[in-house]
Amino acid sequence: MFESKQNKCIKGWRTKNLIKHFVRCSHKMNNPKLMTCLLLLIVLVLPGIGDLSTGSGRAEEEEYFGKSIPDPSYTYREENVYFVNEESDVKLAGTLTLPDAEELYPASVLISGGGAHDRDYTMFGQKPFMVMADYLSRRGIAVLRYDNRGTGESTGNRSISTTEDYAGDALAAVKFLKSRSDIDPDLIGLIGHSEGGTIGSLVAKVTSDVGFLVMIAAPGLSGVEYNLQYEESVGKAMGLIEKELEERRAFQKKVFEVVLNEKEAETAGARLVEIYREEYPDLTKEKIEAGINRLISPWFVYSLSYDPSTTLKSLRCPVLVIFGGKDVQVPPEGNAKAIRHALAASESEDYRVEIIPDLNHLMQTSITGSPEEYGKIEETISPILLEVIGSWARERLID
């Protein structure tokens, strides 16, 4: 059963207005602490762009709610494909677009950011991976995009999975492409957005089968540094004043210390309940539990302890890193420098770090970069970004 355009619009409205609603209510109640905590919980339950998706599974093109709809006069063909991550016993489903030519194709795998996303990376009714696949395949590059594990047609349990597990899924995608007779096994690249960039780097670290890596809006700071930066950056975008930001930082440091040092989830959970109740006595039990369950999840614990520089320093393949100049979720400040420094110490002789002005975290041309704008922007993905990726990839795969 395909989801109606109307339902998609309603879901997108609910998500993008949730934060705004809490901020307004908290100000009316003259309770800055409550607002800080509510925003923290929203971020924990809706981290990064992961929980901003509005659909799962394969959607019909007729229901595509956005302005950047691919031209139906294809110069490529599509196949629905299935492949297996044998290590995790996860079956993954996706779509492979193949240029309309009789030859071996170079190929790329698209890797989405955190959260349960379908193969088109559907958010607010927009389908950026459909648009990117269309763009690249028209330029001679085969593209594989797939439903994340536990989403759409793909199997797997997300509640016990970490970024490293998702890297296993992306590696399975590379192996699948390499096994095909119509794909050049020496010309397979990875293109990842947000956490997808981190996932791509983990794959490139463990296999020489990756011909290039594109990291879009991926963190370069260590887990704790990045999460503190994220909260402050998003908090500012949402209108928090400096005193509220300071309270938020102090609270998070307490929370992160427990998450990193308490090895048993039950012990960590009990300690976190105490911290929440002490700091926010008016917060409901349900809201506290929602935040804590996310904090002690294998995915968050792994992310908080992860340092991207260790992986990046081990890379040998060509690497393109792109940030949006107005990204408030993964700001270029700090992250770009950290990645540039790590790549300079790597064995890669071909890397580039670029900041594209005016782009937000979703790589849309924006005014402020705030998450509140995401659902209001008609552009699915910046044509400037597509051109940068397309020309850079072609130079290494085709030209």
FENUR-V795327 format. One record per residue. N is the residue number from 1. RES is the residue in one letter. PHI is phi in radians with two decimals (none if undefined). Layout:
{{N,RES,PHI} {N,RES,PHI}}
This chain:
{{1,M,none} {2,F,-1.47} {3,E,-1.36} {4,S,-1.27} {5,K,-1.03} {6,Q,-1.09} {7,N,-1.11} {8,K,-1.09} {9,C,-1.10} {10,I,-1.12} {11,K,-1.08} {12,G,-1.08} {13,W,-1.10} {14,R,-1.08} {15,T,-1.15} {16,K,-1.30} {17,N,-1.71} {18,L,-1.09} {19,I,-1.11} {20,K,-1.02} {21,H,-1.11} {22,F,-1.13} {23,V,-1.07} {24,R,-1.09} {25,C,-1.14} {26,S,-1.15} {27,H,-1.12} {28,K,-1.11} {29,M,-1.43} {30,N,0.94} {31,N,-2.30} {32,P,-1.03} {33,K,-1.07} {34,L,-1.09} {35,M,-1.09} {36,T,-1.03} {37,C,-1.20} {38,L,-1.09} {39,L,-1.12} {40,L,-1.05} {41,L,-1.12} {42,I,-1.08} {43,V,-1.14} {44,L,-1.23} {45,V,-1.48} {46,L,-2.10} {47,P,-1.33} {48,G,0.87} {49,I,-1.74} {50,G,-0.97} {51,D,-1.79} {52,L,-1.70} {53,S,-1.31} {54,T,-2.16} {55,G,-2.91} {56,S,-2.53} {57,G,1.41} {58,R,-1.51} {59,A,-1.78} {60,E,-1.26} {61,E,-1.14} {62,E,-1.11} {63,E,-1.66} {64,Y,-1.20} {65,F,-1.71} {66,G,3.13} {67,K,-1.65} {68,S,-1.61} {69,I,-1.35} {70,P,-0.99} {71,D,-1.09} {72,P,-1.24} {73,S,-1.41} {74,Y,-1.06} {75,T,-1.95} {76,Y,-2.64} {77,R,-2.09} {78,E,-2.03} {79,E,-2.30} {80,N,-1.45} {81,V,-2.24} {82,Y,-2.40} {83,F,-2.57} {84,V,-2.20} {85,N,-1.53} {86,E,-1.15} {87,E,-1.12} {88,S,-1.81} {89,D,0.96} {90,V,-1.98} {91,K,-1.69} {92,L,-1.99} {93,A,-2.03} {94,G,-2.74} {95,T,-2.17} {96,L,-1.96} {97,T,-1.77} {98,L,-2.13} {99,P,-0.98} {100,D,-1.46} {101,A,-2.69} {102,E,-1.64} {103,E,-2.92} {104,L,-1.32} {105,Y,-1.79} {106,P,-1.24} {107,A,-2.52} {108,S,-2.42} {109,V,-1.90} {110,L,-1.64} {111,I,-2.14} {112,S,-1.42} {113,G,-1.39} {114,G,-1.07} {115,G,2.02} {116,A,-1.54} {117,H,-1.97} {118,D,-1.41} {119,R,-1.12} {120,D,-1.56} {121,Y,1.04} {122,T,-1.18} {123,M,-2.51} {124,F,0.93} {125,G,1.42} {126,Q,-1.45} {127,K,-2.27} {128,P,-1.07} {129,F,-1.30} {130,M,-1.12} {131,V,-1.16} {132,M,-1.15} {133,A,-1.08} {134,D,-1.04} {135,Y,-1.08} {136,L,-1.25} {137,S,-1.21} {138,R,-1.21} {139,R,-1.92} {140,G,1.57} {141,I,-1.99} {142,A,-1.20} {143,V,-2.35} {144,L,-1.94} {145,R,-2.20} {146,Y,-2.49} {147,D,-1.20} {148,N,-1.03} {149,R,-0.96} {150,G,1.32} {151,T,-2.31} {152,G,1.00} {153,E,-1.59} {154,S,-1.51} {155,T,-1.63} {156,G,2.11} {157,N,-1.86} {158,R,-1.28} {159,S,-1.16} {160,I,-1.95} {161,S,-1.72} {162,T,-2.11} {163,T,-0.99} {164,E,-1.13} {165,D,-1.12} {166,Y,-1.17} {167,A,-1.13} {168,G,-1.09} {169,D,-1.14} {170,A,-1.16} {171,L,-1.11} {172,A,-1.08} {173,A,-1.12} {174,V,-1.11} {175,K,-1.08} {176,F,-1.08} {177,L,-1.09} {178,K,-1.12} {179,S,-1.39} {180,R,-1.45} {181,S,-1.34} {182,D,-1.74} {183,I,-1.95} {184,D,-1.27} {185,P,-1.16} {186,D,-1.65} {187,L,-2.26} {188,I,-2.10} {189,G,-2.06} {190,L,-2.13} {191,I,-2.23} {192,G,-2.17} {193,H,-1.89} {194,S,1.00} {195,E,-1.03} {196,G,-1.05} {197,G,-1.17} {198,T,-1.11} {199,I,-1.03} {200,G,-1.05} {201,S,-1.15} {202,L,-1.11} {203,V,-1.20} {204,A,-1.08} {205,K,-1.22} {206,V,-1.75} {207,T,-2.46} {208,S,-1.55} {209,D,-1.37} {210,V,-1.56} {211,G,-1.43} {212,F,-2.85} {213,L,-2.37} {214,V,-2.01} {215,M,-1.94} {216,I,-1.90} {217,A,0.94} {218,A,-1.77} {219,P,-1.09} {220,G,-1.98} {221,L,-1.37} {222,S,-1.14} {223,G,-0.92} {224,V,-1.17} {225,E,-1.00} {226,Y,-1.15} {227,N,-1.13} {228,L,-1.16} {229,Q,-1.11} {230,Y,-1.04} {231,E,-1.09} {232,E,-1.18} {233,S,-1.13} {234,V,-1.19} {235,G,-1.04} {236,K,-1.09} {237,A,-1.10} {238,M,-1.56} {239,G,1.69} {240,L,-1.20} {241,I,-1.55} {242,E,-1.03} {243,K,-1.07} {244,E,-1.16} {245,L,-1.14} {246,E,-1.12} {247,E,-1.08} {248,R,-1.14} {249,R,-1.09} {250,A,-1.09} {251,F,-1.12} {252,Q,-1.13} {253,K,-1.06} {254,K,-1.09} {255,V,-1.11} {256,F,-1.12} {257,E,-1.07} {258,V,-1.15} {259,V,-1.03} {260,L,-1.40} {261,N,-1.72} {262,E,-1.58} {263,K,-1.34} {264,E,-1.58} {265,A,-1.05} {266,E,-1.14} {267,T,-1.14} {268,A,-1.08} {269,G,-1.06} {270,A,-1.13} {271,R,-1.18} {272,L,-1.17} {273,V,-1.05} {274,E,-1.06} {275,I,-1.14} {276,Y,-1.09} {277,R,-1.15} {278,E,-1.21} {279,E,-1.47} {280,Y,-2.31} {281,P,-1.11} {282,D,-1.54} {283,L,-1.28} {284,T,-1.23} {285,K,-1.04} {286,E,-1.12} {287,K,-1.18} {288,I,-1.10} {289,E,-1.10} {290,A,-1.07} {291,G,-1.17} {292,I,-1.20} {293,N,-1.01} {294,R,-1.25} {295,L,-1.06} {296,I,-1.70} {297,S,-1.20} {298,P,-0.95} {299,W,-1.10} {300,F,-1.24} {301,V,-1.04} {302,Y,-1.10} {303,S,-1.09} {304,L,-1.20} {305,S,-1.65} {306,Y,-1.47} {307,D,-2.09} {308,P,-1.03} {309,S,-1.08} {310,T,-1.07} {311,T,-1.23} {312,L,-1.08} {313,K,-1.17} {314,S,-1.63} {315,L,-1.31} {316,R,-2.14} {317,C,-1.41} {318,P,-1.05} {319,V,-2.33} {320,L,-1.99} {321,V,-2.06} {322,I,-2.23} {323,F,-2.15} {324,G,-1.53} {325,G,-1.07} {326,K,-2.00} {327,D,-1.24} {328,V,-1.74} {329,Q,-1.57} {330,V,-2.24} {331,P,-1.08} {332,P,-1.09} {333,E,-1.04} {334,G,1.52} {335,N,-1.20} {336,A,-1.11} {337,K,-1.10} {338,A,-1.10} {339,I,-1.20} {340,R,-1.04} {341,H,-1.13} {342,A,-1.16} {343,L,-1.18} {344,A,-1.12} {345,A,-1.63} {346,S,-1.54} {347,E,-1.62} {348,S,-1.29} {349,E,-1.73} {350,D,-2.41} {351,Y,-2.48} {352,R,-2.61} {353,V,-2.06} {354,E,-2.28} {355,I,-1.98} {356,I,-1.70} {357,P,-1.02} {358,D,1.28} {359,L,-1.55} {360,N,-1.55} {361,H,-1.14} {362,L,-1.49} {363,M,1.12} {364,Q,-1.78} {365,T,-1.20} {366,S,-2.26} {367,I,-1.65} {368,T,-1.97} {369,G,1.54} {370,S,-1.13} {371,P,-0.98} {372,E,-1.11} {373,E,-1.47} {374,Y,-0.87} {375,G,-1.36} {376,K,-1.68} {377,I,-1.53} {378,E,-1.35} {379,E,-1.16} {380,T,-1.29} {381,I,-2.73} {382,S,-1.10} {383,P,-1.11} {384,I,-1.14} {385,L,-1.05} {386,L,-1.04} {387,E,-1.16} {388,V,-1.07} {389,I,-1.15} {390,G,-1.06} {391,S,-1.20} {392,W,-1.12} {393,A,-1.17} {394,R,-1.08} {395,E,-1.04} {396,R,-1.70} {397,L,-1.99} {398,I,-2.18} {399,D,-1.13}}
